[in-house]
Amino acid sequence: MDGQATTREKTLSKRIELAKKLQAGMMKSATAKPTDFVFPEHIIAMDKKYPGGFLLGNLNRTVLVYTCQFMGVSAFAPSFIMRVRLRNLMWKLRLDDKLILRDGFPRLSLEELQDAIEARGMYVASGIFDFLLPLV
């Protein structure tokens, strides 16, 4: 179990580093402040600063590479291939969300729930799962 926890901690630290780079890239391209990424309302307001919104086609290559790395998609490809890969990932996540909503959270095992959360770019410490388990 310690090996798995260590791997998750390494993944978390890598994702935090990538999130900072992604945030810095977006701030350069849209003159944003770090506080623009704190709450969903701020992200929606940030979306309005982009002429075409947060569409994959509107992201510059730097932001696209960091987004791919953050989501666990290979970033060693031309921009249009990275966009296709991200679109496919988003499609799979949307389908997964629909299935989870249809079947409900109680049918998910702890590992499936943790994998679903991490697939969406989030991280939850294992101690929090112990707290959330009775709620699910």
PEPEMO-V719070 format. One record per pair of residues at least 24 apart in sequence whose ideal C-beta (glycine too) atoms are under 6 Angstrom apart, sorted by sequence separation. I is the first residue (numbers start at 0). J is the second residue. D is the distance in Angstrom with one decimal. If there is no record, write none. Layout:
[[I	J	D] [I	J	D]]
//
This chain:
[[55	82	4.5] [55	85	5.7] [105	135	5.9] [28	59	5.6] [104	135	4.8] [24	61	4.6] [25	62	5.8] [24	62	4.3] [24	65	5.7] [21	65	4.0] [20	65	4.9] [17	65	5.8] [21	69	5.8] [70	120	5.8] [17	68	5.1] [69	120	5.9] [17	69	4.4] [11	122	4.7]]
//
